[in-house]
């Protein structure tokens, strides 16, 4: 089975998906073209996305980060229960 893309809004760059322990939700980071960074949660089927936090501080300020990598885990704790 191949990968299934659950988000796809061209206004955002979605990264760092993390599954909840029960497999029912996905936590992910979202960056807008204006470099605003937010934290989102959605159901595993890609529906019901809600913004949990943001804007996030302490994350590289550019769209492409340091050599294309953004260290999202510096901005939030990913221990989902």
ChimeraX attribute file (.defattr): number of C-alpha atoms within 10 A of each C-alpha:
attribute: neighborCount
match mode: 1-to-1
recipient: residues
	/A:1	3
	/A:2	4
	/A:3	5
	/A:4	8
	/A:5	7
	/A:6	14
	/A:7	15
	/A:8	9
	/A:9	9
	/A:10	9
	/A:11	11
	/A:12	17
	/A:13	17
	/A:14	20
	/A:15	15
	/A:16	15
	/A:17	15
	/A:18	16
	/A:19	19
	/A:20	17
	/A:21	11
	/A:22	8
	/A:23	11
	/A:24	11
	/A:25	21
	/A:26	21
	/A:27	22
	/A:28	22
	/A:29	24
	/A:30	22
	/A:31	19
	/A:32	15
	/A:33	12
	/A:34	11
	/A:35	17
	/A:36	16
	/A:37	24
	/A:38	19
	/A:39	22
	/A:40	17
	/A:41	22
	/A:42	19
	/A:43	17
	/A:44	16
	/A:45	11
	/A:46	14
	/A:47	12
	/A:48	10
	/A:49	16
	/A:50	12
	/A:51	14
	/A:52	12
	/A:53	13
	/A:54	13
	/A:55	12
	/A:56	17
	/A:57	13
	/A:58	11
	/A:59	16
	/A:60	17
	/A:61	14
	/A:62	15
	/A:63	17
	/A:64	12
	/A:65	12
	/A:66	11
	/A:67	6
	/A:68	8
	/A:69	11
	/A:70	17
	/A:71	12
	/A:72	20
	/A:73	12
	/A:74	12
	/A:75	16
	/A:76	14
	/A:77	8
	/A:78	15
	/A:79	9
	/A:80	12
	/A:81	8
